[in-house]
Amino acid sequence: SGWRRLALDEAGGGDPEAPSRAVRTLLCERVAERLGVDASELDVRRKGRVPFLWVAGRPAAADLSLSHHGDWLAFACELGTVSS
């Protein structure tokens, strides 16, 4: 899990998708450290409103929860067996 404040340069000047992008980036950076891979190998995709983690272009065994409110970002991730 992880959290941090949304930086001013991430706020997107009123772009409503900016916080969503920022929390996905935060998750990818932190999970990449844990998996020992580069963050560029990770992607968060959605099926409807449900986020899924992809590693090296393949779906990963992981459960995700992403949140943003005001200038706060947070995520929780339960990793299963993930292979890159």
C-alpha positions as CSV (number, residue, x, y, z in Angstrom):
1,S,0.0,0.0,0.0
2,G,1.1,3.6,-0.4
3,W,-0.1,7.2,-0.2
4,R,1.1,10.7,-0.9
5,R,-0.1,14.2,-1.7
6,L,-0.8,15.1,-5.3
7,A,1.9,17.5,-6.5
8,L,0.9,20.8,-8.1
9,D,2.5,19.8,-11.4
10,E,0.3,16.6,-11.4
11,A,-2.9,18.4,-10.9
12,G,-3.3,18.8,-14.6
13,G,-4.7,22.3,-14.6
14,G,-8.3,21.2,-14.2
15,D,-7.9,17.9,-16.1
16,P,-10.4,15.6,-14.3
17,E,-8.3,12.5,-15.2
18,A,-5.0,13.9,-13.7
19,P,-5.5,12.4,-10.2
20,S,-6.4,9.0,-11.7
21,R,-3.2,9.0,-13.8
22,A,-1.2,10.1,-10.8
23,V,-2.4,7.3,-8.5
24,R,-1.8,4.7,-11.2
25,T,1.7,6.1,-11.6
26,L,2.3,5.9,-7.8
27,L,1.1,2.3,-7.7
28,C,3.3,1.3,-10.6
29,E,6.4,3.0,-9.1
30,R,5.9,1.3,-5.7
31,V,4.9,-2.1,-7.0
32,A,7.8,-2.1,-9.5
33,E,10.2,-1.7,-6.6
34,R,8.7,-4.7,-4.8
35,L,8.8,-6.8,-8.0
36,G,12.3,-5.7,-8.9
37,V,11.2,-4.5,-12.4
38,D,11.1,-1.1,-14.1
39,A,7.9,0.8,-13.6
40,S,7.6,1.1,-17.3
41,E,6.8,-2.7,-17.4
42,L,3.7,-2.1,-15.3
43,D,0.3,-0.8,-16.4
44,V,-3.0,-0.4,-14.8
45,R,-5.9,-1.1,-17.0
46,R,-9.7,-1.0,-16.3
47,K,-12.6,-3.3,-17.0
48,G,-15.4,-0.9,-16.4
49,R,-14.4,0.8,-13.2
50,V,-12.3,-2.1,-11.9
51,P,-8.5,-1.7,-12.1
52,F,-6.2,-4.6,-13.1
53,L,-2.4,-4.7,-13.0
54,W,-0.5,-5.8,-16.1
55,V,3.2,-6.8,-16.1
56,A,5.1,-6.8,-19.3
57,G,1.9,-6.7,-21.3
58,R,0.3,-9.6,-19.5
59,P,-2.4,-9.6,-16.7
60,A,-0.9,-10.1,-13.2
61,A,-2.4,-11.9,-10.3
62,A,-3.1,-8.9,-8.1
63,D,-6.0,-7.2,-6.5
64,L,-6.0,-3.4,-6.6
65,S,-7.8,-0.5,-4.9
66,L,-7.0,3.0,-6.0
67,S,-8.2,6.2,-4.5
68,H,-7.8,10.0,-4.9
69,H,-9.6,12.7,-3.0
70,G,-8.6,16.4,-3.0
71,D,-4.9,16.4,-3.2
72,W,-4.4,12.9,-1.7
73,L,-3.6,9.7,-3.5
74,A,-3.7,6.2,-2.1
75,F,-3.6,2.6,-3.2
76,A,-3.7,-1.0,-1.9
77,C,-2.3,-3.9,-3.8
78,E,-2.4,-7.6,-2.9
79,L,0.1,-9.5,-5.1
80,G,-0.5,-13.1,-6.0
81,T,2.0,-15.0,-8.1
82,V,3.3,-12.4,-10.6
83,S,5.8,-13.4,-13.3
84,S,7.3,-11.0,-15.8
